[in-house]
Amino acid sequence: MFDTTSQKALSKQLPKNLISNGIYFAINLIIGILLVPFFIDNLGVAGYAIIPLATSVTSYVGLVTQSLNMSVSRYLTVDLQSQDFKKANVTFNTALFGTLGIIILTIPIALILSYYAPTFFDIPLNQKHDAFLLFLGVIGAFLIRAWSSNFGVSLFAYNRLDLQNIVNIVNIIVQVSAIVILFLMFSPKLSYIGFSYLLGSLAAFVVTIILSRKINPHLKLNYSDFKPSRLKKLAQMGGWVTVNQIGALLFLQIDLIVVNKLFGATAGGEYSMVLIWSTLLRSIAAMLASVVTPIILAYYAKKRYEDIITFSKKAVKFMGFAMALPIGIIIGFAPQILTLWIGPEFAKLSPLMLVLLIHLVINLSVLPLFSINVSFNKVRIPGIVTLFMGFGNFLLAIILSLFTDWGYYGVAIAGAIMLTTKNTLFIPWYASKVLEISKNTFTSSIASGFLSVIAIVSTIKIINYYFEISSLISLIIYCTIISVAYILVVWSVGLNQSDRRIIESFLPPSIRSR
């Protein structure tokens, strides 16, 4: 049975994490929706396409630092939860100075990539110099955030995701404010976006250090605590996480590059307009999963494996139900959303919305299971499988694009096929293998979200057949009605008594008492 004592302890922090996640997502959503038409109006479709292209390239630059940070999160959380502060300081300083060394070695690569990226990609000639500065600024900002994340690991280890969200909110508000001010005061340029990313990352760096020192005074900056032997241990896990990250990038970040190279900048702009909704949905799921990860790591540190099994199974089920609602609404109302958002001429992209989003209800619901691999340090086999299937996705995307008349739909279909295959068959099986439980343990939890999204999309199709929804007000009204009805049905039919009790225990006491 799930441990109710720990549940009560976790309930004190979890509502704050969920509320802060909601606030951060709302800010992201509002900014994301408003910025796209703002960029298109000022830079054009082809110019806008360069921005998500630049942010996708940064993911490849920071592969090693990202992977090392994930490894550090695992070890530092275990150290702090075990109250072994001496060992925690060794882990912290080893990671801090190790990451700094990697970033210094990465700087020449960043300069070369930034210089040649405008030549490699299909970018309008009059924007190539500004594109170079955009790539340079975005990559530089990413490296600053990568190093500052070593300080932010303390917030993660103590499950203070609300403070992590404060850091992220500072970053995005400074970044967007600088973009808007520079565009309005001077003229719209891609280079201003790169500069704004740098400003945002520096502001977030300062806030991260302040909050980290406040929440965890046990960690001290001390070069003598840098231990090559500890770095080797971190790197061993980080190496396989890097392999996994490469595979993940071949799933999640390769499509924009393929579309740009095969179909040009304008096609890349259209594709990225729809892809932003996939990115937003992934952000929601990542925030929900981030609430789960510290809990599973804490249970692992205390060797409470039965709690991990019960909690992870329910987390997959809750994630599926939670993600089915926004996915179903966006797919069902795709023509209206695209028309009201960026113009009626882009309503033609609604089938692309379906292809890019429908599979996410499965692929995002399994995110809590990734925490199990990290907790038990079982990342080698998932890394190899993800890398292998990531290359398969890259090859299939090219094949479907070149040898069919599907255009960039072939890239989207390839990603849906390969990612769903991996996350439906391998991920649940491997998590059950690590936990030494039945291989079908997570199957029903995954299926519940998929059935829900089918029901929502079908309902919206019926509504669209009988009613004309052409204004923002009517769209909001129908989305609200569907959301309320869905929540009531899931609460009364989709969840059992144990599920409802867990969700209730996570609510703030004032709401729970009502």
C-alpha positions in Angstrom: 0.0 0.0 0.0 1.1 3.6 -0.6 2.6 5.2 2.5 0.1 7.7 3.8 2.5 9.2 6.3 4.9 10.2 3.5 2.0 11.3 1.5 1.0 13.8 4.2 4.6 15.1 4.4 4.7 15.5 0.6 1.3 17.2 0.5 2.8 20.3 2.3 5.1 21.1 -0.6 3.3 19.5 -3.6 0.5 22.1 -3.8 3.0 24.9 -4.0 4.9 23.0 -6.7 1.7 22.4 -8.7 0.5 26.0 -8.3 3.9 27.4 -9.3 3.9 25.0 -12.3 0.5 26.2 -13.3 1.6 29.9 -13.1 4.8 29.2 -15.0 2.9 27.3 -17.7 0.3 30.1 -18.0 3.0 32.7 -18.5 4.7 30.5 -21.0 1.4 29.9 -22.8 0.4 33.5 -23.0 3.9 34.6 -24.1 4.1 31.8 -26.6 0.8 32.5 -28.2 1.4 36.3 -28.4 5.0 36.1 -29.5 4.4 34.0 -32.6 2.1 36.5 -34.4 4.4 39.3 -33.1 7.4 37.7 -34.7 5.6 36.8 -38.0 4.4 40.4 -38.3 7.8 41.8 -37.7 10.1 39.2 -39.3 7.9 37.2 -41.7 7.3 33.5 -41.7 10.8 32.6 -43.0 12.4 34.9 -40.4 10.4 33.5 -37.6 11.4 30.0 -38.6 15.1 30.8 -37.7 14.2 31.3 -34.0 13.0 27.8 -33.1 15.8 26.5 -35.3 18.4 28.3 -33.2 16.9 27.0 -29.9 16.9 23.4 -31.3 20.6 23.6 -32.2 21.5 24.7 -28.6 20.3 21.3 -27.4 23.0 19.6 -29.4 25.7 22.0 -28.0 24.7 21.3 -24.4 24.4 17.5 -24.6 27.3 16.7 -22.1 26.4 19.5 -19.6 22.7 18.5 -19.6 23.6 14.8 -19.1 26.0 15.6 -16.3 23.4 17.8 -14.6 20.9 14.9 -14.7 23.5 12.6 -13.1 24.3 15.3 -10.5 20.6 15.7 -9.6 20.4 12.0 -8.9 23.5 11.7 -6.7 23.1 15.0 -4.9 19.4 14.3 -4.1 20.4 11.0 -2.6 23.3 12.6 -0.6 21.1 15.4 0.8 18.1 13.2 1.5 20.5 10.9 3.5 21.9 14.1 5.2 25.4 13.2 4.1 26.5 16.9 3.7 30.2 16.2 3.4 29.6 13.9 0.4 27.0 16.3 -1.0 29.7 19.1 -1.0 32.0 16.8 -2.9 29.3 16.0 -5.5 28.4 19.7 -5.8 31.9 21.1 -6.3 33.0 18.3 -8.5 30.0 18.9 -10.8 30.3 22.7 -10.6 34.0 22.8 -11.7 33.7 19.8 -14.0 30.8 21.5 -15.8 32.7 24.8 -16.0 35.6 22.9 -17.7 33.2 21.4 -20.2 31.6 24.8 -21.0 35.0 26.4 -21.6 35.9 23.6 -24.1 32.4 24.0 -25.7 32.9 27.8 -26.4 35.0 27.3 -29.6 32.3 24.8 -30.9 29.6 27.3 -30.1 31.5 30.0 -32.1 32.0 27.7 -35.1 28.3 26.5 -35.1 27.0 30.1 -34.8 29.3 31.2 -37.7 28.4 28.4 -40.1 24.7 27.9 -39.1 23.4 30.7 -41.4 25.2 29.1 -44.3 24.1 25.6 -43.5 20.4 26.4 -43.1 18.0 27.9 -45.6 18.1 31.5 -44.3 17.2 34.7 -46.3 20.4 36.4 -47.4 19.6 39.8 -45.7 19.2 38.0 -42.3 22.4 35.9 -42.3 24.5 38.3 -40.1 21.7 38.8 -37.6 21.1 35.0 -37.7 24.8 34.5 -36.7 24.3 36.8 -33.7 21.0 35.1 -32.8 22.7 31.6 -32.7 25.6 33.0 -30.7 23.3 34.6 -28.1 21.0 31.7 -27.8 23.8 29.2 -27.4 25.7 31.5 -25.0 22.5 31.8 -22.9 22.1 28.1 -22.9 25.6 27.5 -21.6 25.1 30.1 -18.8 21.9 28.3 -17.7 23.7 25.0 -17.9 26.4 26.1 -15.4 23.9 27.9 -13.1 21.8 24.7 -12.9 24.5 23.2 -10.7 23.4 25.8 -8.1 19.8 25.0 -8.8 20.2 21.3 -8.1 19.7 22.0 -4.4 16.2 23.3 -5.1 15.4 20.1 -7.0 16.9 17.9 -4.2 14.7 19.5 -1.6 11.6 19.4 -3.9 11.4 23.2 -4.0 10.2 23.3 -7.6 8.2 26.4 -6.8 11.6 28.2 -6.4 12.9 26.7 -9.6 9.8 28.1 -11.3 10.6 31.5 -10.0 14.0 31.3 -11.7 12.4 30.2 -14.9 9.8 33.0 -14.7 12.5 35.6 -14.2 14.4 34.2 -17.2 11.4 34.3 -19.6 10.1 37.7 -18.4 13.5 39.5 -18.7 14.0 37.8 -22.1 10.6 38.7 -23.6 10.6 42.2 -22.1 14.0 42.9 -23.7 12.8 41.6 -27.1 9.7 43.8 -27.1 11.6 46.9 -26.0 14.4 46.5 -28.5 11.9 45.8 -31.4 9.8 48.8 -30.5 12.6 51.2 -29.8 14.8 50.3 -32.7 13.9 47.9 -35.5 13.0 44.2 -35.6 16.3 42.1 -35.8 17.1 38.5 -35.0 20.3 39.7 -33.2 18.2 41.5 -30.6 16.6 38.1 -29.7 20.0 36.6 -29.1 21.0 39.5 -26.9 17.7 39.2 -25.0 18.3 35.5 -24.3 21.6 36.4 -22.8 20.1 39.0 -20.5 17.4 36.5 -19.4 20.0 33.8 -18.6 22.2 36.2 -16.6 19.2 37.4 -14.5 18.1 33.8 -13.9 21.7 32.9 -12.8 21.7 35.6 -10.1 18.3 34.5 -8.8 19.4 30.9 -8.8 22.4 31.6 -6.6 20.4 33.7 -4.1 17.6 31.0 -3.7 20.1 28.1 -3.6 22.0 29.7 -0.7 18.8 30.4 1.1 17.3 27.0 0.8 20.5 25.0 1.3 23.3 26.6 3.3 25.1 23.2 3.7 26.7 23.5 0.2 29.9 25.6 0.1 31.9 26.7 -2.9 35.3 25.0 -2.4 37.7 23.9 -5.1 39.4 21.4 -2.8 36.2 19.4 -2.8 36.6 18.7 -6.5 37.4 15.0 -6.7 38.4 13.4 -10.0 37.2 10.0 -8.7 33.7 11.5 -8.0 33.7 13.1 -11.5 34.4 9.7 -13.0 31.4 8.3 -11.2 29.2 11.2 -12.3 30.5 10.9 -15.9 29.8 7.1 -16.1 26.1 7.7 -15.5 26.2 11.0 -17.4 27.8 9.2 -20.4 24.9 6.9 -20.9 22.5 9.8 -20.2 24.3 11.6 -23.1 23.6 8.7 -25.3 20.0 8.8 -24.3 19.9 12.6 -24.9 21.3 12.2 -28.4 18.6 9.7 -29.2 15.9 12.0 -27.7 17.1 14.9 -29.7 16.9 12.8 -32.9 13.2 12.4 -31.9 12.4 15.8 -30.7 14.7 18.4 -32.3 15.7 16.9 -35.7 12.4 17.6 -37.5 12.9 21.4 -37.8 16.3 20.8 -39.3 15.1 18.2 -41.8 12.1 20.4 -42.8 14.4 23.5 -43.3 16.9 21.6 -45.4 14.4 19.6 -47.5 11.6 22.1 -47.9 13.0 25.6 -47.2 12.6 28.4 -44.7 8.9 29.1 -45.4 7.9 25.5 -44.9 10.0 25.5 -41.7 8.1 28.5 -40.5 4.7 26.8 -41.1 5.9 23.6 -39.4 7.3 25.5 -36.4 4.0 27.3 -35.9 2.2 24.0 -35.3 5.2 22.6 -33.4 4.9 25.3 -30.8 1.8 23.5 -29.5 3.6 20.3 -29.2 6.3 22.1 -27.3 3.8 23.7 -24.9 2.2 20.3 -24.2 5.6 18.8 -23.6 6.3 21.6 -21.2 3.1 20.8 -19.3 4.0 17.2 -19.0 7.6 18.0 -18.1 6.4 20.2 -15.2 4.1 17.5 -14.0 6.8 14.9 -14.2 9.2 17.2 -12.4 6.9 17.0 -9.4 7.1 13.2 -9.5 10.9 12.9 -9.9 12.1 14.3 -6.5 9.5 12.1 -4.8 10.7 8.9 -6.5 14.3 9.8 -5.8 13.5 10.4 -2.1 11.8 7.0 -1.9 14.8 5.4 -3.5 17.2 7.1 -1.1 15.1 5.6 1.8 14.8 2.2 0.0 11.0 2.3 -0.1 10.6 0.4 -3.3 7.0 -0.6 -2.9 6.1 3.1 -2.7 8.0 3.7 -5.9 5.9 1.0 -7.7 2.6 2.3 -6.4 3.3 6.0 -6.9 4.8 5.6 -10.5 1.8 3.5 -11.6 -0.6 6.1 -10.5 1.5 8.9 -11.8 1.4 7.4 -15.3 -2.4 7.1 -15.0 -2.8 10.7 -13.7 -0.5 12.0 -16.4 -2.5 10.3 -19.2 -5.8 11.7 -17.9 -4.3 15.2 -17.4 -2.7 15.4 -20.9 -5.7 14.0 -22.7 -7.7 17.2 -22.0 -5.5 19.8 -23.6 -4.4 17.5 -26.4 -8.0 16.6 -27.3 -9.2 20.2 -27.2 -6.3 21.5 -29.4 -6.8 18.8 -32.0 -10.6 19.1 -32.0 -10.6 22.8 -32.3 -7.4 23.1 -34.5 -9.0 25.0 -37.4 -10.6 27.6 -35.1 -7.4 27.9 -33.0 -5.2 28.5 -36.0 -7.6 30.9 -37.6 -8.1 33.1 -34.5 -4.4 32.9 -33.6 -2.4 33.5 -36.8 -5.0 33.9 -39.5 -7.5 31.9 -41.6 -4.8 31.2 -44.3 -3.1 28.9 -41.8 -6.2 26.8 -40.9 -4.9 24.4 -43.6 -2.3 23.2 -41.0 -4.9 21.6 -38.8 -4.2 18.1 -40.2 -0.5 18.7 -39.2 -1.7 19.6 -35.7 -3.4 16.2 -35.5 -0.3 14.2 -36.6 2.0 16.1 -34.3 -0.2 16.0 -31.2 -2.3 12.8 -31.2 0.5 10.5 -30.2 1.6 12.7 -27.3 -1.1 11.4 -24.9 0.9 8.1 -24.9 4.4 9.4 -25.2 3.9 12.0 -22.4 2.1 9.7 -20.0 5.2 7.5 -19.6 7.4 10.4 -18.5 7.2 9.5 -14.8 8.8 6.1 -15.6 12.0 7.8 -16.7 12.6 8.8 -13.1 12.8 5.1 -12.2 15.8 4.5 -14.5 17.6 7.5 -13.1 16.9 6.6 -9.5 18.2 3.0 -9.9 21.1 4.2 -12.2 19.8 2.0 -15.0 20.4 4.3 -17.9 22.7 2.3 -20.2 20.1 0.2 -22.0 17.5 3.0 -22.3 20.2 5.1 -23.8 21.2 2.6 -26.4 17.6 1.9 -27.4 16.7 5.6 -27.6 19.8 6.3 -29.7 19.1 3.4 -32.1 15.4 4.4 -32.5 16.4 8.1 -32.8 18.6 7.3 -35.8 15.7 5.3 -37.1 13.4 8.3 -36.8 15.9 10.5 -38.7 16.2 8.0 -41.5 12.4 7.4 -41.7 11.8 11.1 -41.8 14.1 11.5 -44.8 12.6 8.4 -46.5 9.0 9.5 -46.1 9.8 13.1 -47.2 11.8 12.1 -50.3 9.9 9.0 -51.5 6.3 10.1 -50.9 4.3 13.2 -51.8 3.6 13.9 -48.1 6.0 16.8 -47.8 6.8 17.8 -44.2 3.9 15.6 -43.1 6.3 12.7 -43.6 8.6 14.2 -41.0 5.8 14.4 -38.5 4.5 10.9 -39.2 8.0 9.4 -38.8 8.3 11.0 -35.4 4.9 9.7 -34.3 5.6 6.2 -35.4 9.1 5.8 -33.9 8.5 7.6 -30.6 5.2 5.8 -29.9 6.8 2.4 -30.7 9.6 3.1 -28.2 7.4 4.5 -25.4 4.6 2.0 -25.8 6.7 -1.2 -25.9 10.1 -0.6 -24.4 9.8 2.1 -21.7 7.0 0.4 -19.6 8.6 -3.0 -20.0 12.1 -1.8 -18.9 10.6 0.1 -15.9 8.8 -3.1 -14.8 12.1 -5.0 -15.3 14.0 -2.6 -13.1 11.3 -2.8 -10.4 11.1 -6.6 -10.8 7.3 -6.5 -11.3 4.9 -7.8 -14.0 5.7 -6.4 -17.5 2.0 -5.4 -17.9 1.9 -3.3 -14.8 1.7 0.0 -16.6 -0.4 -1.0 -19.6 -3.8 -0.1 -18.3 -2.5 3.2 -17.0 -1.2 4.2 -20.4 -4.4 3.1 -22.2 -6.7 5.3 -20.0 -5.2 8.5 -21.4 -5.4 7.4 -25.0 -9.1 6.4 -24.7 -9.8 9.8 -23.1 -8.3 11.8 -25.9 -10.3 9.8 -28.5 -13.5 10.5 -26.6 -12.7 14.3 -26.4 -11.8 14.7 -30.1 -15.0 12.7 -31.1 -17.2 14.9 -28.9 -15.7 18.1 -30.4 -16.2 16.8 -33.9 -19.9 16.3 -33.1 -20.1 19.9 -31.6 -18.4 21.3 -34.7 -20.9 19.5 -37.0 -23.9 21.0 -35.3 -22.6 24.4 -34.1 -20.5 27.1 -35.7 -17.6 28.2 -33.5 -15.9 31.2 -35.1 -15.2 33.7 -32.2 -12.8 33.6 -29.3 -15.6 33.9 -26.8 -17.6 30.9 -28.2 -14.4 28.9 -28.3 -13.6 29.6 -24.7 -17.2 28.8 -23.6 -17.1 25.4 -25.4 -13.6 24.6 -24.1 -14.8 25.4 -20.6 -17.9 23.2 -20.9 -15.9 20.3 -22.2 -13.2 20.6 -19.5 -15.7 20.7 -16.7 -17.6 17.7 -18.1 -14.4 15.8 -18.6 -13.1 16.4 -15.1 -16.4 15.2 -13.6 -16.4 12.1 -15.7 -12.8 11.2 -14.9 -13.3 11.9 -11.2 -16.4 9.7 -10.9 -15.6 7.0 -13.5 -11.9 7.0 -14.4 -10.5 7.1 -10.9 -11.0 4.6 -8.2 -11.3 5.4 -4.5 -7.6 5.0 -3.9 -6.8 7.4 -6.8 -9.2 10.0 -5.4 -7.7 9.7 -1.9 -4.2 10.3 -3.2 -5.3 13.4 -5.3 -7.2 14.7 -2.3 -4.1 14.3 0.0 -2.1 16.4 -2.4 -4.5 19.4 -2.2 -3.9 22.2 0.2 -5.6 21.6 3.7 -8.0 24.5 3.2 -9.3 23.1 -0.1 -9.2 19.5 1.2 -11.5 20.4 4.2 -14.2 21.7 1.8 
